Amino acid sequence: MKIFRLTAPYIASFLLLTLVALALPKQKLTIKGSDTMVILVQRWTEVYPDKTNVEFQVTGGGSGTGIAALINGTTDICSSSRPIKKEEVAQLEAKFGYKGLEIRVAMDGLAIYVHKSNPVKQLTMAQIKDIFTGKVTNWKAVGGADKPILLYSRENNSGTYEFFKEHVLNKQDFASNAQHMAGTAALINAVSKDPNSIGFGGAAYAKNVKAVAVAKDATSKGVVPSDAAIHSGEYPISRFLYFYLNQKPAGNVKKFIDWVLSPAGQKVVTEVGYYPLKRK
């Protein structure tokens, strides 16, 4: 039987190649955008199984900020809780000769937050609209205590803000006394401390506050966000969450997105508190 022996030159070459491989810098992938999606994207990057030659940088700032970074070429992936706008697509095409790629990565229910002590359990879509546009200013008008309603909203570069304004307020303006918060965590913190407050944001963030049931109209039963209610459309305020790219995916970007859309990646969606894409 022939015995294979490692010679000194072979060992030296092997060690050199190993050191070279270890010394090669990892590719940094930046993912910027939606504050709503930050905890989900961070979790995806934490458990992503193939990080031998890639590292991630995840930041929020709002969907509009992420899309602007994508147009400027300063992020590899934009995370967005709203669809990209026509004018933004035009800017992408003007700069990159490519209209951009939209990838649905998860679903979300937009919860209506109130203080835990608030006795109101359900609101209709019309009541929510009237509250946030300033038509209704006292909790007594919607079955609560005789107390003024204090409004908390996201800032206007937020995809959550834009989605809420379009789909809940029917493009009407927020009341002038609404306090615009820099992020969902800040909004949640404010609502948790203020018994007369109300706000909105991703259902996954509804900690230390109460998410009221939402009814489509006065004759409908209120529904809270759940996997079944989101996918069936029974919950009135639901949406897709997106990744946007300014070029066709390749290399580590493609590998990561393929994994996000795989059963393993979609399992993370459920674990974090969002809702996976509906499987056919």
C-alpha positions as CSV (number, residue, x, y, z in Angstrom):
1,M,0.0,0.0,0.0
2,K,1.4,3.4,-1.0
3,I,1.6,5.8,1.9
4,F,1.1,9.5,1.1
5,R,3.4,11.8,3.1
6,L,3.0,15.5,3.4
7,T,6.4,17.1,2.5
8,A,7.6,20.3,4.0
9,P,7.1,22.3,0.7
10,Y,3.5,20.9,0.4
11,I,2.7,21.9,4.0
12,A,4.2,25.3,3.4
13,S,2.1,25.9,0.3
14,F,-1.0,24.7,2.0
15,L,-0.5,27.0,4.9
16,L,0.3,29.9,2.6
17,L,-3.0,29.3,0.6
18,T,-4.9,29.1,3.9
19,L,-3.4,32.3,5.2
20,V,-4.2,34.1,1.9
21,A,-7.8,32.9,2.0
22,L,-8.1,34.1,5.6
23,A,-6.5,37.4,4.7
24,L,-8.9,38.2,1.9
25,P,-11.4,40.9,3.0
26,K,-15.0,40.0,3.2
27,Q,-17.4,41.7,0.9
28,K,-19.5,44.2,2.8
29,L,-23.2,44.2,1.8
30,T,-25.2,47.2,3.0
31,I,-29.0,47.0,3.5
32,K,-30.6,50.4,4.2
33,G,-34.1,51.7,4.5
34,S,-37.3,50.8,6.4
35,D,-37.3,51.2,10.1
36,T,-40.2,48.8,10.3
37,M,-38.0,46.1,8.7
38,V,-34.8,46.7,10.7
39,I,-35.4,43.9,13.3
40,L,-36.4,41.5,10.6
41,V,-33.4,42.3,8.3
42,Q,-31.0,42.2,11.2
43,R,-32.2,38.8,12.2
44,W,-31.9,37.5,8.6
45,T,-28.3,38.7,8.5
46,E,-27.5,37.2,11.9
47,V,-28.7,33.7,11.1
48,Y,-27.7,33.7,7.4
49,P,-25.7,30.5,7.1
50,D,-23.1,31.4,4.5
51,K,-21.0,34.3,5.8
52,T,-17.6,33.0,4.9
53,N,-16.9,35.8,2.5
54,V,-19.6,38.4,3.3
55,E,-20.5,40.7,6.2
56,F,-23.6,42.8,6.5
57,Q,-24.3,46.4,7.5
58,V,-28.0,47.0,8.3
59,T,-29.4,50.5,9.0
60,G,-32.8,52.1,9.0
61,G,-33.7,55.7,8.4
62,G,-37.0,55.1,6.6
63,S,-38.0,53.6,3.2
64,G,-37.5,56.9,1.4
65,T,-34.0,57.2,2.8
66,G,-33.2,53.7,1.6
67,I,-34.5,54.3,-1.9
68,A,-32.6,57.5,-2.1
69,A,-29.4,55.6,-1.1
70,L,-30.2,53.0,-3.8
71,I,-30.5,55.8,-6.4
72,N,-27.2,57.3,-5.1
73,G,-25.5,53.9,-5.3
74,T,-24.6,54.0,-1.5
75,T,-26.5,50.8,-0.6
76,D,-26.5,47.3,-2.1
77,I,-30.1,46.5,-1.1
78,C,-32.9,48.9,-0.1
79,S,-35.5,47.6,2.4
80,S,-38.8,49.3,2.0
81,S,-42.3,49.0,3.6
82,R,-43.9,50.8,0.6
83,P,-43.8,50.2,-3.2
84,I,-41.2,52.3,-5.1
85,K,-42.7,55.4,-6.8
86,K,-42.7,56.0,-10.6
87,E,-40.4,59.0,-10.2
88,E,-37.9,56.9,-8.2
89,V,-37.9,54.3,-10.9
90,A,-37.2,57.0,-13.4
91,Q,-34.2,58.2,-11.4
92,L,-32.9,54.6,-11.1
93,E,-33.1,54.2,-14.9
94,A,-31.5,57.5,-15.6
95,K,-28.5,56.7,-13.4
96,F,-28.1,52.9,-13.9
97,G,-29.9,52.2,-17.2
98,Y,-32.0,49.8,-15.2
99,K,-35.5,50.4,-13.7
100,G,-34.6,48.5,-10.5
101,L,-35.8,45.1,-9.3
102,E,-38.6,44.7,-6.7
103,I,-38.6,41.6,-4.6
104,R,-41.4,40.9,-2.1
105,V,-39.8,39.4,1.0
106,A,-42.5,39.3,3.7
107,M,-45.9,40.6,4.7
108,D,-46.9,42.9,7.6
109,G,-49.9,44.1,9.4
110,L,-50.0,47.7,10.4
111,A,-51.2,47.8,14.0
112,I,-53.0,50.6,15.7
113,Y,-51.4,51.1,19.1
114,V,-53.0,52.5,22.2
115,H,-52.0,52.6,25.9
116,K,-52.6,49.3,27.7
117,S,-55.1,51.1,30.1
118,N,-57.2,52.4,27.2
119,P,-60.7,50.7,27.3
120,V,-61.2,50.9,23.6
121,K,-60.9,47.5,22.0
122,Q,-62.0,48.1,18.4
123,L,-61.9,50.9,15.9
124,T,-63.3,51.1,12.4
125,M,-61.3,52.3,9.5
126,A,-63.5,55.4,9.3
127,Q,-62.9,56.1,13.0
128,I,-59.1,55.7,12.6
129,K,-59.2,58.1,9.7
130,D,-61.2,60.7,11.6
131,I,-58.9,60.4,14.6
132,F,-55.7,60.9,12.6
133,T,-57.0,63.7,10.4
134,G,-58.3,65.6,13.5
135,K,-62.0,65.2,13.0
136,V,-62.4,63.2,16.2
137,T,-60.3,64.6,19.1
138,N,-61.8,63.0,22.2
139,W,-61.8,59.3,23.1
140,K,-65.4,59.6,24.3
141,A,-66.5,59.8,20.6
142,V,-65.2,56.3,20.0
143,G,-66.3,54.6,23.2
144,G,-63.4,55.6,25.5
145,A,-63.0,58.0,28.4
146,D,-63.7,61.7,28.2
147,K,-60.1,62.6,27.4
148,P,-58.3,64.3,24.5
149,I,-56.7,62.1,21.9
150,L,-52.9,62.6,21.5
151,L,-51.6,61.6,18.1
152,Y,-48.3,60.0,17.3
153,S,-47.2,59.4,13.7
154,R,-44.1,58.4,11.9
155,E,-42.0,61.0,10.0
156,N,-42.8,61.7,6.4
157,N,-39.8,59.9,4.9
158,S,-41.2,56.7,6.4
159,G,-42.8,54.0,4.2
160,T,-45.2,53.3,7.1
161,Y,-46.2,57.0,7.1
162,E,-46.9,57.0,3.4
163,F,-48.7,53.7,3.4
164,F,-50.9,54.8,6.3
165,K,-51.7,58.2,4.6
166,E,-52.7,56.6,1.3
167,H,-54.6,53.5,2.5
168,V,-56.1,54.6,5.8
169,L,-56.4,58.4,5.5
170,N,-57.3,58.2,1.8
171,K,-54.5,60.7,1.1
172,Q,-55.8,63.3,3.5
173,D,-53.3,65.2,5.7
174,F,-52.6,64.2,9.3
175,A,-53.9,66.5,11.9
176,S,-51.6,69.5,12.6
177,N,-51.1,68.4,16.3
178,A,-49.8,64.9,15.4
179,Q,-46.3,64.3,16.8
180,H,-44.0,62.8,14.2
181,M,-41.6,60.3,15.6
182,A,-38.2,59.4,14.1
183,G,-38.8,55.7,14.4
184,T,-41.3,53.0,15.4
185,A,-39.4,52.2,18.6
186,A,-39.7,55.9,19.6
187,L,-43.4,56.0,18.8
188,I,-44.0,52.8,20.8
189,N,-42.2,54.2,23.7
190,A,-44.3,57.4,23.6
191,V,-47.6,55.5,23.4
192,S,-46.6,53.2,26.2
193,K,-46.2,56.2,28.5
194,D,-49.2,58.2,27.5
195,P,-52.7,56.9,28.5
196,N,-54.5,59.1,26.0
197,S,-52.3,58.4,23.0
198,I,-52.7,56.5,19.8
199,G,-50.1,55.6,17.1
200,F,-49.5,53.1,14.3
201,G,-46.7,50.8,13.1
202,G,-45.7,47.3,12.3
203,A,-47.5,44.6,14.3
204,A,-44.1,43.1,15.3
205,Y,-43.3,46.1,17.3
206,A,-46.5,46.0,19.5
207,K,-44.7,45.5,22.8
208,N,-45.8,47.3,26.0
209,V,-48.8,48.8,24.2
210,K,-52.2,47.4,23.1
211,A,-53.1,46.7,19.5
212,V,-56.8,47.4,19.0
213,A,-58.9,45.3,16.6
214,V,-59.6,47.0,13.3
215,A,-63.0,46.7,11.5
216,K,-63.5,47.5,7.9
217,D,-66.8,49.3,8.7
218,A,-69.4,49.8,11.5
219,T,-71.1,46.5,10.6
220,S,-67.9,44.4,10.5
221,K,-66.2,42.5,13.4
222,G,-62.8,43.9,14.4
223,V,-59.8,41.8,13.5
224,V,-56.3,41.8,15.0
225,P,-53.2,41.1,12.8
226,S,-52.5,37.4,12.4
227,D,-51.0,35.1,9.7
228,A,-54.4,33.9,8.5
229,A,-56.0,37.4,8.6
230,I,-53.1,39.0,6.7
231,H,-53.1,36.4,3.9
232,S,-56.8,36.3,3.6
233,G,-57.2,40.1,3.5
234,E,-59.5,40.0,6.5
235,Y,-57.2,42.4,8.4
236,P,-57.9,45.7,6.7
237,I,-54.3,47.2,7.0
238,S,-51.8,44.8,5.6
239,R,-49.0,45.2,3.1
240,F,-46.0,43.6,1.5
241,L,-42.4,44.3,2.6
242,Y,-39.8,44.7,-0.2
243,F,-36.2,44.6,-1.2
244,Y,-35.2,46.8,-4.1
245,L,-32.0,46.5,-6.2
246,N,-30.4,48.9,-8.7
247,Q,-29.0,46.0,-10.7
248,K,-29.7,42.4,-11.4
249,P,-28.8,40.2,-8.4
250,A,-25.5,38.3,-8.6
251,G,-22.9,36.8,-6.3
252,N,-23.5,37.2,-2.5
253,V,-26.5,39.5,-3.1
254,K,-28.3,36.8,-5.0
255,K,-27.3,34.1,-2.6
256,F,-28.6,36.1,0.4
257,I,-31.9,37.0,-1.3
258,D,-32.5,33.4,-2.5
259,W,-32.0,32.3,1.1
260,V,-34.4,35.0,2.4
261,L,-37.1,33.6,0.1
262,S,-36.3,30.0,1.0
263,P,-38.3,28.1,3.7
264,A,-35.5,28.8,6.2
265,G,-35.5,32.5,5.5
266,Q,-39.3,32.7,5.6
267,K,-39.2,30.8,8.9
268,V,-37.3,33.7,10.4
269,V,-40.1,36.0,9.3
270,T,-42.5,34.1,11.5
271,E,-40.1,33.9,14.4
272,V,-39.6,37.7,14.4
273,G,-43.3,38.4,14.4
274,Y,-44.0,39.3,10.7
275,Y,-45.9,37.2,8.2
276,P,-44.2,35.0,5.6
277,L,-45.1,35.2,1.9
278,K,-48.0,32.9,1.1
279,R,-46.9,29.7,-0.5
280,K,-48.9,28.3,-3.4
